[in-house]
């Protein structure tokens, strides 16, 4: 039987409650007998490792996290869903809240196309791609806040929309003039970076803008 994160947390909390009850009972007995209690100076550390599935089980849960963590923002159905042991986190750059959030969502979704996944994977794996203030924002989402990946994506993009790259227009390319001491390679790199920000840009129009704003006769 697979132990879910919530069940695992409940078991650990029950263990802590049992230890507290034993300590209270020991204190009461010591007070009654006049004995000096022994204080444990090396308590067992909190468990922060992955919740391991039984041997031979084809599924495994994502990291359990520290007991002090807030309740996950996922719905109960998402939390109960099993994650395949074969699933591998996509090697994408972590998002810290300063870049384009929409681009991060697209990159994450595209990377997951390389392996079989389900919606539960998207919901729970997405948080592993966040760091810094983006991770802090995620950790403060209300319990049971997320019911679909679309909801998570929308809330994420709205929160960090200030870091989104503004789209350029074709007219903006006409202002990219090659500098007097700028090499052709440097100019082409700069022009290409800006051209990529123009949505649905036709190659013909890009070439016209390039020919008009370069100082190199080979392009005219």
C-alpha positions as CSV (number, residue, x, y, z in Angstrom):
1,X,0.0,0.0,0.0
2,X,1.4,3.4,-1.0
3,X,1.7,5.9,1.8
4,X,0.8,9.4,0.7
5,X,2.5,12.6,1.9
6,X,-0.5,13.5,4.1
7,X,-0.6,10.0,5.6
8,X,3.2,10.1,6.2
9,X,2.9,13.5,7.9
10,X,0.1,12.2,10.1
11,X,2.2,9.2,11.1
12,X,5.2,11.4,12.0
13,X,3.0,13.8,14.0
14,X,1.5,10.8,15.9
15,X,5.0,9.7,16.7
16,X,5.9,13.1,18.0
17,X,2.7,13.2,20.1
18,X,3.5,9.8,21.6
19,X,7.0,11.0,22.5
20,X,5.5,14.1,24.2
21,X,3.1,12.0,26.2
22,X,6.0,9.7,27.3
23,X,8.0,12.8,28.3
24,X,5.1,14.3,30.3
25,X,4.6,10.9,32.1
26,X,8.3,10.7,32.9
27,X,8.3,14.2,34.3
28,X,5.3,13.4,36.5
29,X,7.0,10.3,37.8
30,X,10.2,12.1,38.5
31,X,8.4,14.8,40.4
32,X,6.6,12.2,42.5
33,X,9.8,10.3,43.3
34,X,12.1,13.3,43.6
35,X,14.4,11.9,40.8
36,X,16.4,14.3,38.6
37,X,15.2,13.9,34.9
38,X,17.7,13.1,32.2
39,X,17.7,15.7,29.4
40,X,18.4,14.5,25.9
41,X,21.0,16.9,24.4
42,X,21.0,15.2,21.0
43,X,17.5,15.0,19.8
44,X,16.7,13.1,16.5
45,X,16.7,15.5,13.5
46,X,13.5,16.2,11.7
47,X,12.9,14.1,8.6
48,X,13.4,16.0,5.4
49,X,14.2,13.1,3.0
50,X,12.1,11.7,0.3
51,X,9.2,9.4,1.2
52,X,10.3,6.1,-0.2
53,X,8.0,3.6,-1.8
54,X,8.1,0.0,-0.8
55,X,10.5,-2.2,-2.8
56,X,9.0,-3.3,-6.1
57,X,6.5,-0.5,-6.1
58,X,6.4,1.3,-9.5
59,X,5.5,4.6,-7.9
60,X,7.3,7.1,-5.7
61,X,6.3,10.4,-4.1
62,X,8.0,13.8,-4.5
63,X,10.0,15.2,-1.5
64,X,8.1,15.1,1.8
65,X,9.6,18.4,3.1
66,X,10.1,19.6,6.6
67,X,7.4,19.1,9.2
68,X,7.3,22.9,9.7
69,X,6.3,23.5,6.1
70,X,2.8,24.9,5.5
71,X,0.1,22.7,4.0
72,X,0.7,22.2,0.3
73,X,-1.6,24.3,-1.9
74,X,-2.8,21.3,-4.0
75,X,-6.2,19.7,-3.9
76,X,-6.6,16.3,-2.2
77,X,-6.9,14.6,-5.5
78,X,-3.5,15.9,-6.7
79,X,-1.8,15.0,-3.4
80,X,-3.1,11.5,-3.6
81,X,-1.9,10.9,-7.2
82,X,1.2,8.8,-7.6
83,X,4.3,9.9,-9.4
84,X,6.1,7.4,-11.6
85,X,9.5,6.3,-10.3
86,X,10.8,6.8,-13.8
87,X,9.9,10.5,-13.8
88,X,12.9,12.8,-14.1
89,X,12.8,16.5,-13.4
90,X,13.5,18.4,-16.7
91,X,16.9,20.2,-16.7
92,X,15.6,23.7,-17.0
93,X,16.9,26.9,-15.3
94,X,15.3,27.6,-12.0
95,X,13.0,30.7,-11.8
96,X,13.8,33.2,-9.1
97,X,11.0,35.8,-9.8
98,X,13.0,38.2,-11.9
99,X,12.5,36.8,-15.4
100,X,9.6,36.3,-17.7
101,X,7.1,34.0,-15.9
102,X,5.2,33.1,-19.0
103,X,8.4,31.9,-20.7
104,X,9.2,29.8,-17.7
105,X,5.9,28.1,-17.8
106,X,6.3,27.4,-21.6
107,X,9.8,26.1,-21.1
108,X,8.6,23.8,-18.2
109,X,5.7,22.5,-20.2
110,X,7.7,21.9,-23.3
111,X,10.4,20.0,-21.4
112,X,7.8,17.6,-20.0
113,X,6.8,16.6,-23.5
114,X,10.0,14.5,-23.6
115,X,8.5,11.9,-21.2
116,X,5.1,10.5,-20.3
117,X,3.5,12.6,-17.6
118,X,0.1,13.4,-16.2
119,X,-1.5,16.5,-14.6
120,X,-0.4,15.6,-11.1
121,X,3.3,15.6,-12.3
122,X,2.9,19.1,-13.6
123,X,1.3,20.5,-10.4
124,X,3.8,19.0,-8.0
125,X,7.0,19.2,-10.1
126,X,6.6,22.8,-11.0
127,X,7.4,24.0,-7.5
128,X,10.7,22.2,-7.8
129,X,11.7,24.7,-10.5
130,X,11.3,27.7,-8.2
131,X,13.9,29.4,-6.1
132,X,14.2,32.6,-4.1
133,X,11.2,34.9,-3.9
134,X,9.3,32.7,-6.4
135,X,9.6,29.7,-4.0
136,X,8.6,32.0,-1.1
137,X,5.5,33.0,-3.0
138,X,4.6,29.4,-3.7
139,X,5.1,28.4,-0.1
140,X,2.5,31.0,1.0
141,X,-0.3,29.9,-1.3
142,X,-3.5,28.9,0.6
143,X,-4.2,25.2,1.3
144,X,-6.1,23.5,-1.5
145,X,-5.7,26.6,-3.6
146,X,-4.6,24.7,-6.8
147,X,-7.0,22.5,-8.6
148,X,-5.4,22.6,-12.1
149,X,-2.1,23.4,-13.7
150,X,-3.9,26.3,-15.6
151,X,-4.9,27.9,-12.2
152,X,-1.3,27.6,-11.0
153,X,0.1,29.0,-14.2
154,X,-2.3,32.0,-14.2
155,X,-1.6,32.9,-10.5
156,X,2.2,32.5,-11.1
157,X,2.2,34.8,-14.2
158,X,0.0,37.4,-12.6
159,X,2.3,37.5,-9.5
160,X,5.5,38.0,-11.5
161,X,4.2,39.8,-14.6
162,X,6.5,42.8,-13.9
163,X,9.4,40.7,-15.0
164,X,7.8,39.8,-18.3
165,X,9.6,40.7,-21.5
166,X,7.6,43.3,-23.4
167,X,7.0,42.4,-27.1
168,X,8.6,44.5,-29.8
169,X,7.0,45.7,-33.0
170,X,8.4,45.8,-36.5
171,X,8.9,49.6,-36.2
172,X,11.3,49.0,-33.3
173,X,13.6,47.1,-35.6
174,X,13.9,50.2,-37.9
175,X,15.5,52.0,-35.0
176,X,18.3,49.5,-34.6
177,X,21.1,51.2,-36.4
178,X,24.6,49.7,-36.7
179,X,27.1,51.7,-34.8
180,X,30.1,53.4,-36.4
181,X,32.6,51.1,-34.6
182,X,30.3,48.1,-34.3
183,X,31.4,45.0,-36.3
184,X,28.9,43.3,-38.6
185,X,28.8,40.2,-36.3
186,X,28.1,42.3,-33.2
187,X,25.3,44.2,-35.1
188,X,23.7,41.0,-36.4
189,X,23.7,39.5,-32.9
190,X,22.1,42.6,-31.5
191,X,19.6,42.8,-34.3
192,X,18.6,39.1,-34.0
193,X,18.0,39.4,-30.2
194,X,15.6,42.2,-30.8
195,X,13.9,40.5,-33.8
196,X,13.1,37.5,-31.7
197,X,11.0,39.8,-29.5
198,X,8.7,40.7,-32.4
199,X,5.8,38.3,-32.6
200,X,5.0,36.7,-36.0
201,X,7.8,38.6,-37.7
202,X,8.2,37.7,-41.4
203,X,11.7,37.0,-42.7
204,X,11.2,39.4,-45.6
205,X,10.4,42.3,-43.3
206,X,13.3,41.5,-41.0
207,X,15.7,41.5,-44.0
208,X,14.3,44.9,-45.1
209,X,14.9,46.4,-41.7
210,X,18.4,44.9,-41.6
211,X,19.3,46.2,-45.0
212,X,18.2,49.7,-44.2
213,X,20.0,50.0,-40.8
214,X,23.3,48.3,-41.5
215,X,26.4,50.1,-42.8
216,X,27.7,47.0,-44.6
217,X,27.3,47.3,-48.4
218,X,26.9,43.5,-48.8
219,X,23.4,43.7,-47.3
220,X,22.3,46.5,-49.5
